[in-house]
Amino acid sequence: MIMRGIHLPLISRSGSFLFPVLRFGIMVWMPSYTLMGWLMPFLSMHDPLHSISRLMKKAVFLALIAIFLFSAVAFAQDGGTDPNNPRGLTPEQQALAKEVQMELWCPICQGVRLDVCEQQVCQQMREMIDEMILAGNSKQEIIDEFIVQYGVVVLGEPPKEGVNLVAWIMPLALMLAGLGFAVWMSRKWTQARREETAPSLAAVEGGAPLSSAASVEDDYLARVEQELEEGY
């Protein structure tokens, strides 16, 4: 056995009453002597406080070095953290998260998709999507969860089912009603025009000469001029 450069022969336990004493010296006294030998350069009998201060500084320095080395090893094992992927999603999981974000809309803004909105609530929603993907949830399960929390407003458009069908049918119904009203007004206006032109058409079809109609108009104009002259 070798300790601090001293070669100690192995001691047999059999037939020696000195063995317990020697074993105690080897196991207790020698390590204590070695520790004191390491501490003596730092402990001075003339100024023990200064020596203790130096020892504490060295201990703090060694602790800082140990912390730095441990952090470096942990960072190397982790491979670093991507700021755009803090939870370490795989490429497939990132693609799924992006797909879900593009189908959801900000519950606060009007017409802004979740993947481009900078609101704090949207940031929290994106983080929640990542967590649910890591937990093994499917795309539809994630969307359903957001509908439960924020309502159908996160879909950007109401689903085509239930009461929401009214929102889909109403614009089409209004458009058809407007088209029907325009057709009805057109037919009514056409019918009125036909009724106004019916007498003149009947006169022409009845064989009344166009010259007689012109003479009637001339007589009417002559009578109007005569009345105007008498009035003056």
Summary of the structure (lengths in Angstrom):
residues: 232
radius of gyration: 51.5
end to end distance: 155.1
largest distance: 171.9
contacts: 474
relative contact order: 0.04
helix: 71%
strand: 3%
